Amino acid sequence: MNGRVASTMVEIATIPELPEVETGIMAVTQPTKAATFELRRWLYILTMPISWLLTFWVMAKKTICRRLGKPDPHINTFWFDGLGLSNRAIKVGAASWKALDIIYNHPFGQKKSVGGFIDDFWIGMMNAQAVRNRLKLVKQEIRRAILNFSNHQEVRLLSLAAGSAQGVIEVMAELKSQGIRVRALLLDIDQTALDYAKQLASQYGVADQIEIVKASVAQVIRVSQYFRPQVIEMLGLLDYIPQDKAIRLVGKIRESLETKGIFLTCNICHNPEMHFLKWVINWAMIYRTPAELSEIVTKAGFEDHRLIYEPLKIHGLVIAQKR
């Protein structure tokens, strides 16, 4: 493996459309679709003292409970998961596909109640906006990656820790309407996620184009031997994997790719709401700088990669190509 860490070039996704980037063999001539990103900072910056107050309150409650040998409170705070039922479901499902599904598809403004207002407020917070921005950015770049192989009879995509695979399935359905066939293998250790993804694929009319396998991402080389993916995406999992282990895993992913194959992954960056996520939402993650994220793919052996952040600069996406 190449131990060199290259200097990190960072792009910021723009509104209303992503930059058309040409970097040697990563060049793509097909236009990408426009995407409108969320960028509502000021409400949450101005109300940041409320977030801090709630965070300190929950920290104090949990500290007292733990010192007394009691479990953490069932309700962290009345003003998040007490009245907000969707917020509570996000907290219960923190770090799972179920929580992301709520954040992706929350029906803002439909609940005319105090609880509905609280749900709308917190599911509109900057980190939630960034998650939805990440989904849009990922769809753009998955589409771009697939188009690199659009002259093939079929493009093979492997989704690791796939969850609901909403972004992948939506792109597959869109490209199917344009005559581009994508076959996807969805891998996850959670059978409920795979079952939901199958249901979603049926709704989008691409059920015949997906396979599912219940397995750990550590099995990527074995799974890839018969599938031979041209595109591999693993979105969100690095948020929970330490640096050395992440480098080893991405090295396996690189080995699993076909030559000229493309790998997409992402990671969350330090931000003002990170302590709220940890204490109030029970959602602890590993936060990385752009250089730390770039180091993972570089030390794993990828020589060509791009790093793009969504407009709030909370989630970064790496697109790497195997030479």
C-alpha positions, 0 to 999 in steps of 0.5 A: 500500500502507498503510505504517502498522504497527498495534499487535500483539495476540497470542493464545496458543492454549489447551488443550484448544481454541482461543479463539473470537474475534470481530473484526468481519468475522472473526466465526465462529459455528461451533464449532472442534474441540478440539485437544490441544497439546504442552507438555513444556518442563521435560525440555528446559529441564533438559537445555539444557546438553547441547544447548548442549554439542553445539551448541558442539562442532558449531560448533567442528568446522565452524569447523575444517573450513572453515578447513582448506578441507574440507566440513562433517562428514558426521555433526554429532554422534554423539548426534544424527545419528550414532545417530539415523537419523530425526534424520539424515533430518531433517538431510538434509532440513532446511527441506523437506517431507520433514523436516516429514513425519518430525516430524509423523508420528514413531512415538514409542516404537516403536524399542527401541534406543539410536538409537530413544531418541535419535530420540524425544528430539530429535524431542520437543524443544520446536521439534519439539513447536511444529511439531506444535502449528503443524499443529494450530493451522493445521488449526483456522484453515483450518477456521475460514476455510473455514467463512466461505464454507461457504454457497458451493457450493464453497470454493476454497483455494490452498496456496502452497509446499504441501509435503505439504499434510497439514493442508489435506488432512486438513481437506478430508477432514473437511469433505467428510464434513460436506457442505462441498466444498473445491477446493484448488490446491497450488503448489510448486517441488518435484515430489516434494512434489506427488506425495506430496500427491496420494498423501495426497489419495487416501488421504483420499478427496479426490484429485478435489478437488485440482489441483497446479501446479509453480511458484514462489510468485512466480507467485501472481497468474498462478495465481490469475487462473483459480482465484480463491481465497477462502482462501490459505495459505502456511505455513513459507515466511516463515521463509526470506524477508527482510522487504522481499521478504516484504512484496512477496510478501504484497502479491501474495497480497493482490492475488490474493485474492477480496474478503473472502478470507482469508490464513494465514501463519506464522513462527518466533520466537526461542527457546532451541533456535534455535542447535541448529537452525542448527548441529546440524540444519543448519536456518537460519531467519529468526526474527521477533518478533510485531511484525515478523510483524504488520508484513509483513501490515500493510505488504502492505495487510491491515487486518484480521488476528489473530496467534496463537501455539501454547502454546510461543510458538515458532510464530506464525500470522497470519490476515488478511482482505482488505476 
